[in-house]
Amino acid sequence: MQSVDFSPSLRAADLTARVKDFIDTEIAPAEEGYHRDLAEARRTGDPWQPLPLIEELKTKARERGLWNLFLPHEHAGAYAARFGTDGGEGLTNLDYAPIAELTGRSAIAPLVLNCNAPDTGNMEVLLRYGTEAQRKEWLEPLLDGRIRSAFTMTEPDVASSDATNMEATAVVDGDEVLINGRKWWSTGVGHPDCTIFVFMGLTDPDADRHHRHSMVLVPRDTPGVKIERLLNTMGVYDEPLGHGEVSFTDVRVPLTNVISGPGEAFAIAQGRLGPGRVHHCMRLIGLAEMSLELACKRGLARTAFGKPLANLGGNRERIADARIAINMARLLVLDAAWKLDVGGPINALSEVSQIKVAVPAMAQQVIDFAMQIHGGGGLSDDFPLSGAWTAARALRLADGPDEVHRGVVARLELGRYGASR
């Protein structure tokens, strides 16, 4: 059995320390003002326009070589050197994990470092599966931070937890692809710089279930593409990225916009989603750490019935349970990241599904405790906890609901004992 080593490389350790310093000295001091300005824009202006502060922080991040840190070790190549990743190469999943955790403590850090979803996943798709022409036209401006992107898969009229249900179509018609259908929960479509969609649609209904669908690059300004509405999550629109419902009516794009080839969508998704789920889960661990930190400070600073809140109502035990749960979850994610690195997505199917179930549930529980100890303030925008709880709750659905991932884990576990699929 291969020995497990979660130690980061020297370069990754250095980058992690520098990211922490940048978040502590540049992002954290600016974050309160950012949220205040965003709230004011919601009341009086256009909250979908990026605030100047974000662009200023992006410039500082690039100057420090802290840009596009998500780039995978095996695929970054010259792109890392050209587009700001310090050292001119990418990171393994294991090396990137602690950086993702640090960025998860902040609502804006992933955007500032050009490491935010869904752009990271879309960029990885183009890196791994795109043609040179596709990379030139769309990947390079994404890496440069000049444009944003969206991934359009989920549909309002079918149970999209089973992706083979998708009804939207991407039909090959000569040297073009004809696209029709409606998508929703397409994250990023609200951003004014979102110019390219990765569309997943049905191409060949007669093929086997995992070769029926294709991924196609659809520019936002293509005739027939319409943003029908932006959706709120627990009452919040998540500006400036947002989640939208998008209709595609007789949309035509060149056949060269198909990624990898017709019918290859599921193979692409298999390669895309594993690392993305590690990123999501490590950011959630950072969110849980931030929430526990706020809970401990609040518990020691506030007094009720003659005692600090930390000494009331079993709160010490809850603090201990939160610390144990966070540490357990972190080790589970590092294990998944390591297995992705040494054996690829197939080697880590169960582990990736395990973290996708365990980490959002853990984060939701820790954040809920932090909200409780903050009293009414924990429900307000005066603290980042309500937004953190919403993010954790949403991730129990995004990239596959808990039930689907539990099914994967159970199938693989029972398969060891001879059970059929």
C-alpha positions in Angstrom: 0.0 0.0 0.0 1.3 3.4 -0.9 2.2 5.6 2.1 0.0 8.7 2.5 1.8 12.0 2.8 -0.2 15.2 3.3 2.8 17.5 3.5 2.8 20.4 1.1 5.7 21.0 -1.2 8.1 23.8 -0.2 6.6 26.0 -3.0 3.1 25.4 -1.9 3.9 26.1 1.8 5.5 29.4 0.7 2.4 30.3 -1.4 0.1 29.4 1.4 1.9 31.7 3.8 1.9 34.5 1.3 -1.8 34.1 0.6 -2.5 34.2 4.3 -0.5 37.4 4.7 -2.3 38.9 1.7 -5.8 38.0 3.1 -4.8 39.3 6.6 -3.3 42.6 5.4 -5.2 43.5 2.3 -8.5 41.6 1.9 -9.7 41.3 5.5 -9.3 45.0 6.4 -11.2 45.9 3.2 -14.0 43.4 3.4 -16.3 45.3 5.8 -16.2 48.3 3.5 -16.8 46.1 0.5 -20.0 44.7 2.0 -21.1 48.1 3.1 -20.7 49.5 -0.4 -22.4 46.5 -1.9 -25.4 47.0 0.5 -25.5 50.7 -0.5 -25.5 49.7 -4.2 -28.4 47.3 -3.6 -30.4 50.2 -2.1 -29.5 53.0 -4.5 -27.6 51.8 -7.5 -26.6 48.7 -9.6 -25.1 46.0 -7.4 -24.2 43.9 -10.5 -21.5 46.3 -11.4 -18.2 45.2 -9.9 -17.0 47.6 -7.2 -13.7 49.3 -7.8 -12.2 47.8 -4.6 -12.3 44.4 -6.2 -10.2 45.5 -9.2 -7.8 47.3 -6.9 -7.2 44.1 -4.9 -6.9 42.0 -8.0 -4.1 44.3 -9.2 -2.3 43.8 -5.9 -2.7 40.1 -6.0 -1.3 39.9 -9.5 1.7 42.0 -8.5 2.4 39.5 -5.7 2.2 36.5 -7.9 -1.0 35.3 -6.2 -3.2 34.7 -9.2 -4.8 31.6 -10.8 -3.4 29.5 -8.0 -5.9 26.8 -8.7 -4.1 25.9 -12.0 -3.5 22.1 -11.9 0.1 20.9 -11.8 -0.2 18.6 -14.8 -1.9 21.0 -17.1 -0.8 24.6 -16.2 2.3 24.7 -18.4 3.1 28.0 -20.0 -0.2 29.4 -18.9 0.9 29.6 -15.3 4.0 31.6 -16.2 2.0 33.9 -18.5 -0.9 34.6 -16.3 0.4 35.3 -12.9 0.8 32.1 -10.9 4.0 32.5 -8.9 6.8 30.2 -9.9 5.4 29.5 -13.4 3.8 26.1 -12.7 0.6 24.8 -11.2 -0.2 23.1 -8.0 -1.4 19.5 -7.1 -4.8 19.2 -5.5 -3.1 18.5 -2.2 -0.9 21.6 -2.5 -3.8 23.8 -3.4 -6.1 22.6 -0.6 -4.8 24.8 2.2 -4.8 27.8 -0.1 -8.5 27.1 -0.9 -9.2 26.8 2.8 -7.7 30.2 3.4 -9.8 31.8 0.6 -12.9 30.3 2.1 -12.7 32.5 5.1 -13.5 35.5 2.9 -16.5 36.2 0.7 -14.3 38.0 -1.9 -10.9 36.3 -1.7 -11.6 33.7 -4.4 -12.7 36.5 -6.8 -9.7 38.7 -5.9 -7.3 35.8 -6.6 -9.1 34.7 -9.8 -9.9 31.4 -8.1 -13.7 31.6 -7.9 -16.2 29.1 -9.1 -17.5 28.5 -11.8 -14.6 30.1 -13.6 -12.0 27.7 -12.2 -13.9 24.7 -13.3 -14.5 26.1 -16.8 -10.9 27.0 -17.1 -9.8 23.5 -16.1 -12.2 22.1 -18.8 -10.5 24.2 -21.4 -7.1 23.4 -20.1 -7.7 19.6 -20.2 -10.1 19.2 -23.1 -10.1 22.4 -25.2 -8.5 22.9 -28.6 -5.8 25.5 -29.1 -8.3 27.8 -30.8 -10.8 27.5 -27.9 -8.0 28.2 -25.4 -6.8 31.2 -27.3 -10.3 32.7 -27.6 -11.7 31.9 -24.1 -9.2 30.4 -21.7 -6.6 33.2 -22.0 -9.0 36.1 -21.3 -10.4 34.1 -18.4 -6.9 33.5 -17.0 -6.3 37.2 -17.5 -9.4 38.2 -15.6 -10.8 40.1 -18.5 -14.0 38.0 -18.8 -16.1 35.7 -16.6 -18.0 32.5 -17.5 -20.9 30.3 -16.5 -21.7 26.6 -16.6 -25.2 25.9 -17.8 -26.3 22.4 -16.9 -29.2 22.3 -14.4 -32.7 22.5 -15.9 -36.0 23.7 -14.3 -38.2 21.0 -15.8 -36.3 17.8 -14.9 -34.6 16.3 -11.9 -31.2 17.4 -12.7 -29.6 15.4 -10.0 -29.6 12.7 -12.7 -27.8 14.5 -15.5 -29.0 12.0 -18.0 -32.5 13.6 -17.6 -31.4 16.7 -19.4 -33.8 17.8 -22.2 -32.0 20.8 -23.6 -30.5 19.9 -26.9 -27.2 20.5 -28.7 -27.8 18.9 -32.1 -25.0 18.7 -34.7 -26.3 20.3 -38.0 -23.6 20.2 -40.6 -20.8 22.5 -39.5 -22.9 24.0 -36.7 -24.6 23.0 -33.5 -28.2 23.9 -33.0 -29.0 24.6 -29.3 -32.5 24.8 -27.6 -33.6 24.6 -24.1 -33.8 26.3 -20.7 -31.2 26.2 -17.9 -31.2 27.6 -14.4 -29.0 28.0 -11.4 -26.3 29.0 -13.9 -23.8 30.7 -11.5 -22.1 33.8 -12.8 -24.5 34.9 -15.5 -25.3 38.1 -13.6 -21.8 39.5 -13.9 -21.5 42.1 -16.7 -18.2 40.5 -17.7 -19.7 37.0 -18.1 -19.3 36.5 -21.9 -19.1 32.7 -22.4 -21.3 29.8 -21.3 -20.3 26.1 -21.2 -23.6 24.5 -22.2 -24.4 20.9 -21.6 -27.0 19.4 -23.9 -28.5 16.3 -25.5 -26.8 15.4 -28.8 -27.7 11.8 -29.5 -30.6 10.3 -27.6 -29.9 6.8 -29.1 -26.4 6.6 -27.7 -25.6 4.9 -24.4 -26.6 7.1 -21.4 -23.1 8.4 -20.9 -22.4 9.4 -24.5 -25.6 11.3 -25.3 -24.6 14.7 -24.2 -22.1 17.3 -25.3 -20.5 20.4 -23.9 -20.5 23.4 -26.2 -19.1 26.9 -25.8 -21.8 29.5 -26.4 -21.0 33.2 -26.4 -23.5 35.2 -24.3 -24.2 37.6 -27.2 -25.2 34.8 -29.6 -28.7 35.4 -31.1 -31.3 33.3 -29.2 -29.6 33.5 -25.8 -31.6 35.3 -23.2 -31.1 35.8 -19.4 -34.7 35.3 -18.3 -34.2 36.2 -14.6 -31.7 36.1 -11.8 -32.6 33.8 -8.9 -32.1 34.5 -5.2 -30.8 32.1 -2.7 -32.5 32.4 0.7 -33.4 36.0 -0.4 -29.9 36.9 -1.5 -29.0 37.5 -5.2 -25.2 36.9 -4.7 -24.1 40.0 -6.6 -22.0 40.6 -8.6 -22.0 36.9 -9.9 -25.6 35.7 -9.4 -27.4 32.6 -10.4 -29.6 32.9 -13.5 -32.3 31.2 -15.6 -31.2 31.2 -19.3 -33.2 30.3 -22.4 -31.6 29.1 -25.6 -33.9 29.4 -28.7 -32.5 28.2 -32.0 -29.0 29.2 -31.0 -26.4 28.3 -33.6 -22.7 28.1 -32.9 -19.9 26.6 -35.0 -19.2 22.9 -34.6 -15.7 23.9 -33.5 -17.3 25.2 -30.3 -17.9 21.6 -29.1 -15.4 20.7 -26.4 -13.5 17.4 -26.9 -16.2 16.1 -29.3 -19.9 15.3 -29.5 -21.0 12.9 -26.8 -18.1 13.6 -24.5 -19.8 15.7 -21.8 -19.8 13.0 -19.1 -16.2 12.2 -19.6 -15.4 15.9 -19.3 -17.5 16.2 -16.2 -15.8 13.3 -14.6 -12.4 15.1 -14.9 -13.8 18.5 -14.0 -15.9 17.8 -10.9 -13.4 15.9 -8.7 -11.0 18.8 -8.2 -13.8 21.3 -8.1 -15.4 19.5 -5.2 -12.1 19.5 -3.3 -12.0 23.3 -3.9 -15.5 23.7 -2.7 -15.0 21.6 0.4 -11.7 23.2 1.4 -13.3 26.7 1.1 -16.1 25.5 3.3 -13.6 24.3 5.9 -12.2 27.8 5.9 -15.7 29.2 6.3 -16.3 26.8 9.3 -12.9 27.9 10.8 -13.9 31.5 10.5 -17.3 30.8 12.1 -15.8 28.9 15.0 -13.3 31.7 15.6 -16.2 34.3 15.8 -18.1 32.0 18.1 -15.2 31.6 20.5 -14.5 35.4 20.6 -18.2 36.1 21.1 -18.4 33.4 23.8 -15.6 35.0 25.8 -16.6 38.6 25.2 -20.3 38.4 26.2 -21.6 37.7 29.6 -25.1 36.5 30.6 -26.3 35.4 34.0 -23.0 36.2 35.5 -20.9 34.0 33.2 -19.3 34.2 29.8 -21.5 32.8 27.1 -18.8 30.1 26.5 -19.6 28.7 30.0 -23.3 28.5 29.5 -25.7 25.9 28.1 -23.2 23.3 27.0 -21.3 25.8 24.8 -17.9 24.4 25.8 -18.9 21.0 24.6 -20.2 22.5 21.3 -16.9 24.3 20.8 -15.0 21.1 21.3 -17.3 19.2 19.0 -16.9 21.9 16.3 -13.1 21.7 16.5 -13.2 17.9 16.3 -15.6 18.0 13.3 -13.5 20.6 11.4 -10.3 18.6 11.9 -11.9 15.4 10.8 -13.4 17.0 7.7 -10.1 18.5 6.7 -8.3 15.2 6.9 -11.0 13.6 4.8 -10.6 16.3 2.1 -6.8 16.0 2.1 -7.2 12.3 1.7 -9.5 12.8 -1.3 -7.0 15.4 -2.8 -4.1 13.0 -2.4 -6.0 10.2 -4.1 -6.9 12.5 -7.0 -3.2 13.3 -7.3 -1.9 9.8 -7.3 -4.6 8.0 -9.2 -6.9 10.5 -10.9 -10.7 10.8 -10.6 -11.5 7.1 -10.9 -9.2 6.4 -8.0 -11.0 8.9 -5.8 -14.7 8.4 -6.7 -15.8 7.4 -3.2 -13.5 9.8 -1.4 -14.8 12.8 -3.4 -18.4 11.8 -2.8 -17.6 11.3 0.9 -16.3 14.9 1.3 -19.2 16.3 -0.7 -21.6 14.8 1.8 -19.6 15.3 5.0 -18.1 18.8 4.6 -21.2 21.0 3.8 -23.1 19.2 6.7 -20.3 19.8 9.1 -20.0 23.5 8.0 -23.7 24.1 8.3 -23.7 22.7 11.9 -20.7 24.7 13.0 -22.0 27.9 11.4 -25.4 27.3 13.0 -23.8 27.1 16.4 -21.9 30.3 15.7 -25.2 32.0 14.7 -26.8 30.8 17.9 -24.1 32.2 20.2 -24.4 35.6 18.4 -28.1 35.8 19.1 -30.2 38.0 16.9 -27.0 39.5 15.4 -26.1 36.1 13.9 -29.2 36.3 11.7 -28.3 39.8 10.3 -25.8 41.1 7.8 -23.8 42.7 10.7 -21.9 39.4 10.8 -20.9 37.1 7.9 -22.7 34.1 9.5 -26.0 34.0 7.7 -24.3 34.3 4.4 -21.9 31.5 5.4 -24.8 29.2 6.5 -26.6 29.8 3.2 -23.4 28.9 1.2 -23.0 25.7 3.2 -26.7 24.8 2.7 -26.5 25.5 -1.0 -23.5 23.2 -1.4 -25.5 20.3 -0.2 -27.3 20.6 -3.5 -24.6 22.1 -5.9 -22.4 19.6 -7.7 -24.8 16.8 -6.8 -27.1 16.5 -3.8 -26.2 14.5 -0.7 -28.4 11.6 -1.8 -26.6 11.1 -5.1 -23.1 11.1 -3.4 -24.3 8.7 -0.7 -25.5 6.5 -3.4 -22.0 6.5 -5.1 -20.3 5.7 -1.8 -22.7 2.9 -1.0 -22.5 1.4 -4.5 -18.7 1.3 -4.4 -18.7 -0.1 -0.9 -21.2 -2.8 -1.6 -19.3 -3.6 -4.9 -16.4 -4.8 -2.8 -18.7 -7.6 -1.6 -20.0 -8.6 -5.0 -23.2 -6.4 -5.2 -24.2 -5.4 -8.7 -24.8 -1.7 -9.6 
